[in-house]
Amino acid sequence: MKDYVNFDPLAERFSKNIYGSLKGRIRQTLLETLYPKYVPELQQPGLSVLDAGGGLGQMTLWLLGMGHRVEYFDVAGDLVAQVKQDASEWIASGQCQANQASVFDFESAPNRDLVIVHAVLEWLEQPQAALDKAMSWVAPGGVIGVMVYNRHMLELRNLMRGTLDKVKTGQLQGLAGGLTPITPLSPEPVRQQLVDSGFDILTQAGIRTFTDLTEPTVLSWYTDDDIIEMEQRLCEQAPYRDLGRYVLLLARKK
C-alpha cells in the first residue's frame, strides 16, 4: 500500500480550483510576505533551497526569481513536467533541479538553508515521519517552512454545514479522488514536533482565516485587494491564526 496521494489524476483540478483563483492569490501573497519578514537572508541571492512536494512550483519559481538555488521534487509526474517547462531556463543554467520523487524516496544532505514543505504532510499516511525526514535536511541555523491543512478549520466547517457526526467520530479525511486531504492536521502537535527536534518557532500564521468561511455573495461585495489586505492583517493574530484553512509554521534550526 502506498503511503501518499499522487496528484497526477488531480493535477488539472488542483491547478484550476486552487491556484487559478482568489484562494491561490491569497495563499501566495501571504507566503511571499511572511517568508522575507522572518527569513531576512532571502534578500541576498544564493541560498540552497529544497522545495519538497512542491506541486506546481509557485514557491520554486518565486525563489529562483530572487536568485536562489532551488531543488524541487514532487511525486506527481504531471506537476513535475509542468515545473520543468516553467523553470527550463534556470534548469539549463544549473540554478534549478526538478525531479519526481516522494518525500520518503528523496534523499538529501543536511545542508539546506531553507526547506519548504507546503500542503504535503496532510496527503501522507505517516506525516510525522515525513516531517522528521524533512527536518533532517535543514542545516544548523537554516529554516523550515511547514504549511498544513488545518484540522480545526475543517471541524468548524463541518459543524457549520450540519455534518456534526463527522466531527464526533473524527472521520474528517477526504474521499478518494477529491481535494480534501487524507490526514488533516492540528497545528499544535506539528509545532511541538518542531520544538522537540531543536527548532525555534519564528511565526505561526493562518492562511485564509476568514475567506473560506464567508458566503460567496458577501465576498462579492469586496474587492480582491480588500480581502487580501484583511487576510494579511489577521493572519498572525490569535485566534485567527489557528483557524486558517492552512497553518504556516516557520522555524529555525538551532
N, C-alpha and C positions, 0 to 999 in steps of 0.2 A: 504493500500500500504506500502510495506516495504521501509525503508529509507536507505538501503545499498545494495551493491552487495555481494552475498555469493560466495566464490571461490570454493565451493565443485565441481561444474561441470568443473572447470577450473584448478583444482589443479595439474594435471599431466602436462598440458601445461605450467602452471606457473612455475613449478619446472624446466622443461627442457629448456624453452625458456629464462628464466631469470637467475636462479641460476646455471644451468648446462652449463654455457657459460662464455666467457670472460667478458661480461657485468656484470655478477654476481660477478666475481673475482674483477673487478674494484670497484664495489659498496662496497663489504665487506672490501676490503683492505683500501679504503678511510675511511670508518666508524671506522675501528679498529685503524687507525692513528689519526683521529680527536678527538675521544672521550677521550682517555687518555691525549691528548695535552691540552684540555680545561676543563676536569673534572679530575684533578690530584688525587682526593680522590679514584678514581678507582684502583689506585695502591695498596691500602690497602683493604683486603677482608672484607666482612661483610655488604656491603651496601644493603639496601632494594630497589629492582628494580621492576618496573612494565613494562612488555613488552605488550603494548596494540595493539591488532590486529597484533600479531607477526608473522603471516604467517608460514613459515617452520621452524622458530625458530633459525635462524642463530645467532641473537643477544643474545637470551636466552642462547644458548649453549656456546657461547663465554664468556658471563659474568659468567655463572656457573663455567666454567673452571678457572676463575680468583678468585673464592671463594665467590661470592656474592649470596645473597638470591634473587631468581627471581620468581615472579608470572607472568605467561604467560596466555594470552587468545586470542582466535580468534573465529570468527563466523562460520568458515568452519570446520565441523566435521572431514573431511579427513585430514586436516592440523593438527588439534589438536591431532588426533590419531597418526600421524607420530611423532610429538614432544613428546608425552607421551612415545613412544617407544625409541626415541633417548635419552631422558633425564630420562629414567627409574631408573637408579641408584641414581640420585640426588633426584628424586621424593620419592623414597623409604627411603632416608635418611632425608627427610623433608626440604631439601635445595631448592626445586622447587615445585611449584604448576602449574598445567596446566588445564585449563577449557575452555569450549565452551561458548562463550557469544559475544554479540555485544558491541560496545563502549557505546551505550545508555542503555543497560541492566546491565552492570557491575557496581558494587558498591565497593568503596574503601575508607578507611580513608585517610585524607590529611597528610600522614606521609611518603611519599616515597622519598628516597634520589635521585632517578632517575626514570623518566617516559619516555618511548620510544614510539613514535607514528610515525612509518615509513610506508609510502605508504599506509595510511589508509584514510586520510581525503578526498582524491580525489575520493574515491569509495562511498562517502556518499552524500545524497541529502542535508544534513544540516551540512556541515563541520565546520562552525563557532561554532555551538552549541556543536559539539563533542570536539573541541579544548578547549572550555570553561570548559567542564567537565574534560578533561584530565589535564588541568592546576590546577584544584581544588585538584587533588590527590598529588601534589608536596608539600613537606614540606618546610617551610621557609628555605632558604639557599640551597635548593635542585635544581636539574637541570631537564629541559625537553629537549628532542631531538625530533624535528619535521621535518620530511622529506616529501616533497610534490612533486607530478608530476607537472612539471613546464609548465605553460601555454605559457610563452614566447618561449620556445623551440618548443612547439607544433605548435605555429603560424609560426615560422620560417621554420619548416619542411614542413608545408603545402604550404607556399609560394614557397619554393624550388621545390616542387613536382608539382606545377601548379594548386593546388586547392585553388586559391585565394578567391573564393566565400565563402569557409568555414570560412576564416579569416574575410571577410567583414561582414558576418552575425553572427559571433561568435558561429557558430554551430560546436564546436570542440570536443564535447563529443563522446566517443566511442559507437559502436554498441553493442547490447546485445550479449553476448557470446564471446566477444573479450577481448583483453588485454589493450585496451585504456580506461582510467578511464572515469567515467561519469561526473566528476566535476574537470577538470584540474584547478590548482590554480596559480595565480601570487604570487611571494614571498612577495611583498611589503605589501599587506593587512594582510598576516599571521604574518609578522614581527611586524606590527603596533598593531595587536591584542595582541601579547605577551607583548609588551612595555606598552600598555594601561592597562594590567592586572597585572602590577607590576613586570615584568621580565626584567633583563638586558641581552642584546644580547651578547653572548660570541664570536660567529662567524657565518658567513653565507658562505656556501660552495656549489659549483656546483658539482654534482655527474654525471660524464660522460659529460664533457664540449665539447669535440670535437669528441669522438669516434662514436657517433650515427649519426654525420653529414658527416662522411668520407666514401668514396666509399669502399666497401669490398676489391676490388683489391688493393687499396692504403694501407689499413690496413694490407694486407698480406705481404707488404714489410717490416713491423716492427715486432719485437718480442713482445710477450705479455708483457714482463717485461719493454720494452721501452715505450709501450703505457701506462702502469700503472704508470711508473715514470713521464711521461709528464702530465697525469691526476692529479697526486699528486702536481706537480709543479704549475698547473694553477688553481686548484680548489678554492682557496681563493682569487684569483686576480680578480679585476674588469677589463674588463666587463665579463670575462669568468664565474665567479661565478653566474652571472644572467642568463646564457644560458645553464646551465646543464640540462640534461634530468630530473633530480631531483634536488631540492634545499634543503639542510640541514640547519636548524637553531638550534643552541644550545643556551639555555638561562637559566639564574639562577634567582630563585625567591628571591626577596628582603626580 
